[in-house]
Amino acid sequence: MKKISAFTAIYFKRRLWFRLALIAVILGFWVYIEVGDINPIAEHDLNYQALATITDRYQNHDGPMTFAFLADSKNSPVFQQVVRALNSDHSLQFAIIGGDLVLYPEGDTFKSFLRQRQDLEIPSLALPGNHDVAFDTMNLYYHIFGRMYYSFVLGDSKFILLDNSNEKDLGLEQEAWLEKELQDAQQYTNRFVFMHVPLWDPRDKPGVVVRYAHSMKDPDVARRLEDLFLKYKVTTLFASHIHAYYEDNPRGLSTIISGGAGAELVGKDPEHTFYHYVRVTAGKDKVQTEVVKIDQNVKYEGIKKYLSIAGLYVKTLGSIYVKYVLIGLFLLVLITDGLLEYLYQKKQRPA
């Protein structure tokens, strides 16, 4: 008890300076954590800028239109290999990235993706995936890329890019917009629709016991959209979300699912499970699609991938939760301070 009393006596003599130092340290850490908000991501409206470049490239290009579809990179260093493969494919005029660009929506994860995207030599458009807007955090994606859903026309092809990142539906406003766009698209030869979450999971076949259901969560909405796409004769529906490659044709709706741009692959079926992108060539008479596999069998890349993802988790989740740790530390110090004062005052009372 004497030791506690001696400590508390020393503490109360320097109490003011101790508190000031504690406040300075906590404020310093807080400012460091929030510096990303003070200096926001410079990239803005990238889809609008890319679309202007794509239109210009198309108008100055002879021959059929060729583009790449890929998705689900999720901050993986494997995406760098995909980018190198795209750069070496000189038939490509542009790329459409179908969502899940990042693990979760934080400044650091989007900056990491943008650094990888800088190496891509062709213009690219994006649409949002569930990871890009997780926890209802849409502001970062919207700031960087612009509108959540949009359409454009190149030659005799209409492109409609949708936002079903909530995995449930499009919402009344977007669905009404979609039908108008599909009506307008009837004047064009090709009607391409892109969405992150597929209508159906092609692995869930009739009679299969184990169901994956990695698709839209409301089957009534999925069926309604499928009916709409069939009614307006959509040429090809492109989706992702499943980290593999599938070609499907439910009720005659040509569907391609591509999720092999770097995220952890699902399954071991060599026919479907591999890193890749899809090359799409839209000629005057027909549309050809070809899956391009990425040679990714190097152990170092696998180790590098896991280390990179672990680093992102530590960095971004750390920046989120360190605030609460600091608040907890501050409260702990206040409680300790109150306890020491109680013990000190109790000792000073006459017996």
ABEGO torsion letter per residue (X at the ends): XAAAAAAAAAAAAAAAAAAAAAAAAAAAAAAAAAAAAABBBABBGAAAAAAAAAAAAAAABBEBBBBBBBBGAGGBAAAAAAAAAAAABAABABBBBAEGABABBBAAAAAAAAAAAAABABBBBBBBBAAAABGGBAAAAAAAAEBABBBBBBEABBBBBBBAAAGABAEAAAAAAAAAAAAAAAABABBBBBBABBABBAABBBGBABBAGBBBABAAAAAAAAAAAAAAGBABBBBBGBBBBBBBBBGGBBBBBBAAAGBBBBEABAAABBBBBBBBBBBAABBBBBBBBBBBABAAAAAAAAAAAAAAAAAAAAAAAAAAAAAAAAAAAAAAAAAAAAAAAAAABBX
